[in-house]
Amino acid sequence: MTRTFHWVGRRFEGGGGLVPDDRVVCVGADMAYIVGFERGEVVVDGGAPQSMALRVTHIYRRFGDGWKLVHRHADFPPADQRVGGGG
């Protein structure tokens, strides 16, 4: 698994990075989660800069005086399925 993470990490360079757009934040005594998006410009495999948007979920757990990320899921948002594609 570690080799896979390193391989993915090496494919991305430069760009402006991804900026969080948190939509739901819920904090309990010992656990918390954030659901939202990460958007920005990235460079993949040395190509041209391109826009990227990811739908993300982060789960955190309190350890001592701090919080640690214990789970992350990210994928590309699906196409808008609403009729007309608008809100």
matplotlib code that plots the C-alpha trace (Angstrom):
import matplotlib.pyplot as plt

x = [0.0, 2.8, 4.3, 1.0, 0.8, 4.4, 3.6, 0.5, 2.3, 5.2, 2.6, 1.6, 3.9, 3.6, 0.2, -1.5, -2.5, -6.0, -8.0, -10.5, -14.2, -15.7, -19.5, -20.3, -18.2, -19.3, -17.2, -17.9, -15.9, -13.5, -14.4, -15.0, -15.8, -15.6, -17.4, -16.7, -14.6, -11.0, -10.5, -7.5, -5.0, -2.7, 0.0, -0.1, 2.7, 4.5, 1.5, -0.2, -1.9, -5.5, -8.4, -9.3, -12.2, -12.4, -15.3, -13.7, -14.6, -12.1, -12.6, -10.6, -10.1, -8.8, -5.6, -4.4, -4.5, -4.7, -6.6, -5.4, -6.8, -7.8, -9.6, -9.7, -11.8, -11.7, -13.2, -14.3, -17.8, -20.4, -22.1, -25.1, -28.1, -30.8, -32.9, -31.4, -28.2, -29.0, -29.9]
y = [0.0, 2.4, 2.0, 2.9, 6.2, 7.1, 6.4, 8.6, 11.4, 11.4, 11.9, 15.3, 18.4, 22.1, 23.6, 25.7, 22.9, 22.0, 24.2, 22.8, 23.8, 22.3, 21.9, 19.9, 19.9, 17.9, 17.7, 15.5, 14.8, 12.3, 12.1, 14.6, 14.5, 17.0, 16.5, 18.8, 19.4, 20.2, 22.3, 23.8, 23.5, 20.5, 19.2, 15.5, 13.5, 16.6, 17.7, 21.1, 22.6, 21.5, 22.1, 19.4, 19.0, 16.1, 15.2, 14.4, 13.0, 13.2, 11.4, 12.6, 11.1, 12.9, 11.5, 13.3, 17.0, 16.8, 15.5, 12.9, 12.1, 8.4, 8.1, 10.0, 9.2, 11.3, 10.8, 12.8, 14.2, 12.5, 14.5, 16.5, 14.1, 16.7, 17.6, 20.6, 20.2, 23.3, 24.0]
z = [0.0, 0.8, -2.7, -4.2, -2.2, -3.1, -6.8, -6.8, -4.9, -7.5, -10.3, -9.0, -9.0, -9.3, -9.8, -7.2, -5.0, -3.8, -1.5, 0.9, 0.6, 3.7, 3.5, 6.6, 9.8, 12.8, 16.0, 18.9, 22.1, 20.6, 16.9, 14.1, 10.4, 7.5, 4.2, 1.2, -1.8, -2.7, -5.7, -7.5, -10.3, -10.6, -12.9, -13.4, -15.0, -16.3, -18.4, -18.6, -15.5, -15.2, -12.9, -10.4, -8.0, -5.5, -3.2, 0.1, 3.5, 6.5, 9.8, 12.8, 16.2, 19.3, 20.7, 23.9, 23.2, 19.5, 16.5, 14.0, 10.6, 10.7, 7.4, 4.1, 1.1, -2.1, -5.5, -8.5, -8.1, -10.3, -13.0, -11.9, -12.4, -11.9, -14.9, -16.6, -14.4, -12.4, -8.8]

ax = plt.figure().add_subplot(projection="3d")
ax.plot(x, y, z, "-o")
ax.set_aspect("equal")
plt.show()
